[in-house]
Amino acid sequence: MVNYELKPKNHLIIDGTKDNEKIWKNRLSFLEKTTGNAENFRYFNNDGHSWETYDHLFKELKVIQPSVQPRSKIHDELLILANISSNKFGESLFAQWIMCCAYQNWLQKYGRVRMVLLVREATASKFLSGPNFSKRNRASLKRDMFTDMQLVAVSDISVDSKGIAGDSYDPNLLIKDQPLVLPNSSVLPVGGDLAVVEVVPKELPDIDVNAVEYLTQVFMYKSSNTVKESLNILAPGADSDLGSKIPSEILEKTAKQLSKEDMDYIYNVYNNWAFKPSYEDTLNFFSEETRNF
């Protein structure tokens, strides 16, 4: 469907699954016989989750040579479509790709490359949660800072006999995005849960990404703490120096209640602080909690 609508000059299929190799080759063989592959599909049996794959395809084989476009606009030559619904690594990969938007590496080094992703609903409901929703976490704070996301579709499944499609999501998100409901017949295996999410990297100012990482780590280390309480563990003197520059309505919020605007305000105060810790000083402040990304 996407190929039909967009008619790309090159549609690369990157799938390292051995079980799918024969399937893809048979499909492309059929297209060659029927349409001459006017759809411009090209299949590569490589690991799509490995950065080395893209260096191999783009730099060594020169399958395509993407242009580097200004970050004032969305890249109009590249589009990433990916299935990252794996229970084993899908959530961590989603978190990693959000940070690629921030650090402007991987495929995001070519510009602001739009991504359309298939993810598990449990992941989508956390990562797209807004302020005051119970599932708001560190990943959703960073998602707010670095990307614009839209929930395109949810699965038509029920979590219990009274459940309805989308009831695990932030209600404000559902009202804003109005996602489509995928019929059971469109998801394999039948009864599986999938969400479709569009990710658009923000045009970021000159932002210290490591500082944002550290702030979200501190605030979510104990998410029941208020910002005022978290400043006590941010750095020596932060509670007195920064607390006086942050509005009281923000200071009294917990991490789950913080909006993007709140985080922007806190970041600017922290980033301009004369005694802001160096990146090296923040590395081992406490161990990373990967479940919170």
Buried (B, 14 or more C-beta within 10 A) or exposed (E): EEEEEEEBEEBBBBBBEEEBEEEBEEBBEEBEEEEEBEEEBBBBBBEBBEEEBBEBBBEEEEBBEBEEBEBEEBBEBBBBBBEBBEEEEBBBBBBBBBBBBBEBEBBBEBBBBBBBBBBBBBBBBBBBBBBBBEBBBBBBBBBBBBBBBBBBBBBBBEEEEEEEBBBBBBEEBBEEBEBEBBEEEEBEEEEBBBBBBBBBBBEBEEBBBBBBBBBBBBBBBEBEBBBBBBBBBBBEEBBEBBBEEBEEEBBEBBBBBBBBEBBBBBBEBBBEBEEBBEEEEBEEBEEEEEEBB
